[in-house]
Amino acid sequence: MNDNLSPIVLFVYARPEHTQRTLAALAANAEASESELYVYADAPRNAKDQAQVVAVHQLLTGITGFGKVSVIEREHNYGLAQISNIMDSA
């Protein structure tokens, strides 16, 4: 891995097609194989989002093309508002 490269952080939720395209685009970059990728995957907000969130989480198990991949899957829905509050208090 190249210490001169900034890590890549990707937040995903319930859009498997967008997630797949984003991962493919990121992996196509010349420096991807030397980069760290951190993916934060929130839990479903409600039953309606369950299937899409599960589909996104399944995509995350097969990520390749990066120097290092860390996937953080939440057991409970944090939502962007709660994350924003956490970051504001830091």
N, CA and C atoms as a LAMMPS dump frame, in Angstrom:
ITEM: TIMESTEP
0
ITEM: NUMBER OF ATOMS
270
ITEM: BOX BOUNDS ff ff ff
-5.0000000000000000e+02 5.0000000000000000e+02
-5.0000000000000000e+02 5.0000000000000000e+02
-5.0000000000000000e+02 5.0000000000000000e+02
ITEM: ATOMS id mol type element x y z
1 1 1 N 0.818 -1.175 0
2 1 2 C 0 0 0
3 1 3 C 0.866 1.244 0
4 2 1 N 0.332 2.299 -0.562
5 2 2 C 1.057 3.549 -0.676
6 2 3 C 0.601 4.502 0.425
7 3 1 N 1.51 4.853 1.338
8 3 2 C 1.179 5.739 2.455
9 3 3 C 0.916 7.173 2.012
10 4 1 N 1.234 7.505 0.789
11 4 2 C 0.998 8.856 0.282
12 4 3 C -0.427 9.048 -0.229
13 5 1 N -1.182 7.974 -0.307
14 5 2 C -2.561 8.072 -0.808
15 5 3 C -3.535 8.201 0.355
16 6 1 N -4.525 9.034 0.181
17 6 2 C -5.582 9.165 1.186
18 6 3 C -6.5 7.961 1.097
19 7 1 N -7.038 7.52 2.23
20 7 2 C -7.993 6.41 2.177
21 7 3 C -9.289 6.856 1.504
22 8 1 N -10.016 5.906 0.999
23 8 2 C -11.309 6.147 0.36
24 8 3 C -12.382 5.715 1.347
25 9 1 N -13.384 6.569 1.564
26 9 2 C -14.492 6.247 2.453
27 9 3 C -15.778 6.29 1.641
28 10 1 N -16.549 5.209 1.725
29 10 2 C -17.8 5.101 0.979
30 10 3 C -18.922 4.753 1.946
31 11 1 N -19.986 5.542 1.932
32 11 2 C -21.168 5.273 2.742
33 11 3 C -22.232 4.693 1.827
34 12 1 N -22.792 3.532 2.197
35 12 2 C -23.8 2.878 1.366
36 12 3 C -25.045 2.6 2.19
37 13 1 N -26.162 2.436 1.472
38 13 2 C -27.405 2.119 2.176
39 13 3 C -28.228 1.129 1.361
40 14 1 N -29.184 1.587 0.603
41 14 2 C -30.162 0.69 -0.027
42 14 3 C -30.207 0.85 -1.534
43 15 1 N -29.081 1.042 -2.148
44 15 2 C -29.028 1.204 -3.604
45 15 3 C -27.964 0.283 -4.187
46 16 1 N -28.291 -0.976 -4.38
47 16 2 C -27.277 -1.93 -4.846
48 16 3 C -26.686 -1.574 -6.21
49 17 1 N -27.509 -1.081 -7.137
50 17 2 C -26.985 -0.744 -8.47
51 17 3 C -25.985 0.406 -8.38
52 18 1 N -26.319 1.428 -7.598
53 18 2 C -25.403 2.551 -7.425
54 18 3 C -24.115 2.105 -6.728
55 19 1 N -24.264 1.242 -5.743
56 19 2 C -23.102 0.745 -5.018
57 19 3 C -22.175 -0.022 -5.949
58 20 1 N -22.743 -0.889 -6.76
59 20 2 C -21.938 -1.68 -7.701
60 20 3 C -21.2 -0.779 -8.687
61 21 1 N -21.89 0.201 -9.24
62 21 2 C -21.256 1.117 -10.202
63 21 3 C -20.163 1.956 -9.535
64 22 1 N -20.421 2.396 -8.312
65 22 2 C -19.434 3.203 -7.596
66 22 3 C -18.18 2.385 -7.298
67 23 1 N -18.365 1.165 -6.817
68 23 2 C -17.219 0.297 -6.538
69 23 3 C -16.411 0.017 -7.805
70 24 1 N -17.097 -0.233 -8.909
71 24 2 C -16.407 -0.493 -10.181
72 24 3 C -15.624 0.734 -10.63
73 25 1 N -16.213 1.912 -10.489
74 25 2 C -15.532 3.142 -10.9
75 25 3 C -14.315 3.406 -10.016
76 26 1 N -14.468 3.193 -8.719
77 26 2 C -13.327 3.386 -7.818
78 26 3 C -12.207 2.394 -8.12
79 27 1 N -12.565 1.142 -8.354
80 27 2 C -11.566 0.104 -8.632
81 27 3 C -10.851 0.335 -9.961
82 28 1 N -11.472 1.072 -10.879
83 28 2 C -10.868 1.341 -12.184
84 28 3 C -9.754 2.377 -12.117
85 29 1 N -9.628 3.066 -10.998
86 29 2 C -8.574 4.065 -10.862
87 29 3 C -7.206 3.392 -10.75
88 30 1 N -6.201 4.023 -11.314
89 30 2 C -4.856 3.449 -11.355
90 30 3 C -4.299 3.165 -9.96
91 31 1 N -4.651 3.987 -8.985
92 31 2 C -4.109 3.838 -7.629
93 31 3 C -4.948 2.939 -6.733
94 32 1 N -6.027 2.383 -7.23
95 32 2 C -6.933 1.586 -6.389
96 32 3 C -6.211 0.416 -5.725
97 33 1 N -5.367 -0.259 -6.451
98 33 2 C -4.698 -1.442 -5.887
99 33 3 C -3.748 -1.092 -4.748
100 34 1 N -3.445 0.194 -4.589
101 34 2 C -2.571 0.652 -3.511
102 34 3 C -3.337 1.438 -2.446
103 35 1 N -4.665 1.492 -2.568
104 35 2 C -5.491 2.331 -1.694
105 35 3 C -6.267 1.521 -0.67
106 36 1 N -6.546 2.173 0.46
107 36 2 C -7.424 1.595 1.474
108 36 3 C -8.844 2.07 1.205
109 37 1 N -9.786 1.142 1.269
110 37 2 C -11.205 1.469 1.089
111 37 3 C -11.936 1.117 2.371
112 38 1 N -12.653 2.086 2.925
113 38 2 C -13.51 1.892 4.089
114 38 3 C -14.949 2.068 3.638
115 39 1 N -15.765 1.048 3.876
116 39 2 C -17.172 1.113 3.486
117 39 3 C -18.025 1.03 4.737
118 40 1 N -18.887 2.015 4.924
119 40 2 C -19.83 2.04 6.038
120 40 3 C -21.213 1.725 5.497
121 41 1 N -21.8 0.633 6
122 41 2 C -23.101 0.165 5.525
123 41 3 C -24.09 0.205 6.685
124 42 1 N -25.076 1.071 6.574
125 42 2 C -26.076 1.209 7.626
126 42 3 C -27.077 0.066 7.563
127 43 1 N -27.721 -0.206 8.689
128 43 2 C -28.783 -1.222 8.758
129 43 3 C -30.077 -0.61 8.204
130 44 1 N -31.047 -1.444 7.86
131 44 2 C -32.303 -0.909 7.318
132 44 3 C -33.03 -0.02 8.33
133 45 1 N -33.648 1.014 7.808
134 45 2 C -34.453 1.92 8.617
135 45 3 C -35.788 1.291 8.963
136 46 1 N -36.291 0.503 8.007
137 46 2 C -37.613 -0.113 8.165
138 46 3 C -37.674 -1.369 7.297
139 47 1 N -38.781 -2.095 7.419
140 47 2 C -38.947 -3.355 6.679
141 47 3 C -38.949 -3.13 5.173
142 48 1 N -39.414 -1.986 4.737
143 48 2 C -39.468 -1.676 3.3
144 48 3 C -38.07 -1.648 2.673
145 49 1 N -37.079 -1.221 3.429
146 49 2 C -35.708 -1.113 2.914
147 49 3 C -34.891 -2.387 3.075
148 50 1 N -35.411 -3.36 3.781
149 50 2 C -34.673 -4.575 4.146
150 50 3 C -34.017 -5.263 2.948
151 51 1 N -34.78 -5.574 1.923
152 51 2 C -34.253 -6.338 0.781
153 51 3 C -33.143 -5.585 0.058
154 52 1 N -33.309 -4.289 -0.129
155 52 2 C -32.283 -3.498 -0.824
156 52 3 C -31.004 -3.393 0.009
157 53 1 N -31.16 -3.222 1.31
158 53 2 C -29.987 -3.138 2.196
159 53 3 C -29.238 -4.472 2.2
160 54 1 N -29.965 -5.57 2.26
161 54 2 C -29.329 -6.892 2.217
162 54 3 C -28.577 -7.08 0.9
163 55 1 N -29.158 -6.627 -0.191
164 55 2 C -28.491 -6.736 -1.499
165 55 3 C -27.184 -5.944 -1.515
166 56 1 N -27.199 -4.771 -0.932
167 56 2 C -25.979 -3.957 -0.846
168 56 3 C -24.937 -4.669 0.014
169 57 1 N -25.347 -5.181 1.156
170 57 2 C -24.405 -5.871 2.054
171 57 3 C -23.791 -7.091 1.368
172 58 1 N -24.557 -7.79 0.54
173 58 2 C -24.016 -8.943 -0.194
174 58 3 C -22.945 -8.508 -1.189
175 59 1 N -23.128 -7.351 -1.812
176 59 2 C -22.114 -6.84 -2.74
177 59 3 C -20.791 -6.574 -2.029
178 60 1 N -20.879 -6.19 -0.779
179 60 2 C -19.681 -5.795 -0.037
180 60 3 C -18.786 -6.973 0.326
181 61 1 N -19.306 -8.185 0.247
182 61 2 C -18.5 -9.351 0.599
183 61 3 C -17.486 -9.71 -0.479
184 62 1 N -17.673 -9.209 -1.684
185 62 2 C -16.783 -9.59 -2.779
186 62 3 C -15.962 -8.453 -3.354
187 63 1 N -15.685 -7.432 -2.57
188 63 2 C -14.924 -6.286 -3.087
189 63 3 C -13.473 -6.692 -3.34
190 64 1 N -13 -6.401 -4.539
191 64 2 C -11.602 -6.656 -4.901
192 64 3 C -11.045 -5.429 -5.612
193 65 1 N -9.746 -5.416 -5.781
194 65 2 C -9.106 -4.36 -6.556
195 65 3 C -8.491 -3.258 -5.718
196 66 1 N -8.542 -3.39 -4.4
197 66 2 C -7.991 -2.373 -3.518
198 66 3 C -6.888 -2.983 -2.662
199 67 1 N -5.999 -2.145 -2.168
200 67 2 C -4.917 -2.633 -1.328
201 67 3 C -5.424 -3.228 -0.03
202 68 1 N -6.447 -2.601 0.534
203 68 2 C -7.054 -3.077 1.77
204 68 3 C -8.507 -2.622 1.776
205 69 1 N -9.392 -3.494 2.233
206 69 2 C -10.819 -3.171 2.311
207 69 3 C -11.311 -3.444 3.726
208 70 1 N -11.968 -2.455 4.313
209 70 2 C -12.604 -2.606 5.624
210 70 3 C -14.076 -2.264 5.465
211 71 1 N -14.932 -3.216 5.814
212 71 2 C -16.378 -3.007 5.721
213 71 3 C -16.932 -2.954 7.139
214 72 1 N -17.641 -1.882 7.427
215 72 2 C -18.268 -1.701 8.73
216 72 3 C -19.773 -1.759 8.509
217 73 1 N -20.384 -2.86 8.924
218 73 2 C -21.835 -3.038 8.771
219 73 3 C -22.497 -2.774 10.116
220 74 1 N -23.406 -1.849 10.144
221 74 2 C -24.117 -1.499 11.37
222 74 3 C -25.236 -2.487 11.646
223 75 1 N -25.427 -2.831 12.919
224 75 2 C -26.518 -3.714 13.319
225 75 3 C -27.818 -2.951 13.507
226 76 1 N -27.702 -1.651 13.753
227 76 2 C -28.861 -0.786 13.918
228 76 3 C -28.699 0.39 12.969
229 77 1 N -29.802 0.98 12.564
230 77 2 C -29.746 2.111 11.651
231 77 3 C -29.265 3.355 12.39
232 78 1 N -28.152 3.908 11.933
233 78 2 C -27.622 5.135 12.521
234 78 3 C -28.252 6.352 11.865
235 79 1 N -28.488 6.273 10.564
236 79 2 C -29.04 7.423 9.842
237 79 3 C -28.028 8.548 9.76
238 80 1 N -28.17 9.384 8.772
239 80 2 C -27.22 10.48 8.583
240 80 3 C -27.334 11.534 9.668
241 81 1 N -28.532 11.771 10.177
242 81 2 C -28.709 12.786 11.219
243 81 3 C -27.926 12.406 12.468
244 82 1 N -27.993 11.157 12.854
245 82 2 C -27.282 10.71 14.057
246 82 3 C -25.773 10.764 13.842
247 83 1 N -25.316 10.394 12.657
248 83 2 C -23.88 10.457 12.355
249 83 3 C -23.417 11.907 12.388
250 84 1 N -24.222 12.816 11.842
251 84 2 C -23.882 14.228 11.842
252 84 3 C -23.746 14.74 13.272
253 85 1 N -24.642 14.34 14.156
254 85 2 C -24.575 14.759 15.556
255 85 3 C -23.321 14.227 16.228
256 86 1 N -22.938 12.992 15.93
257 86 2 C -21.73 12.399 16.492
258 86 3 C -20.499 13.191 16.035
259 87 1 N -20.446 13.529 14.756
260 87 2 C -19.296 14.249 14.214
261 87 3 C -19.231 15.674 14.759
262 88 1 N -20.38 16.315 14.98
263 88 2 C -20.394 17.672 15.521
264 88 3 C -19.864 17.713 16.942
265 89 1 N -20.073 16.647 17.71
266 89 2 C -19.628 16.644 19.094
267 89 3 C -18.166 16.236 19.245
268 90 1 N -17.548 15.781 18.167
269 90 2 C -16.141 15.333 18.23
270 90 3 C -15.181 16.494 18.222
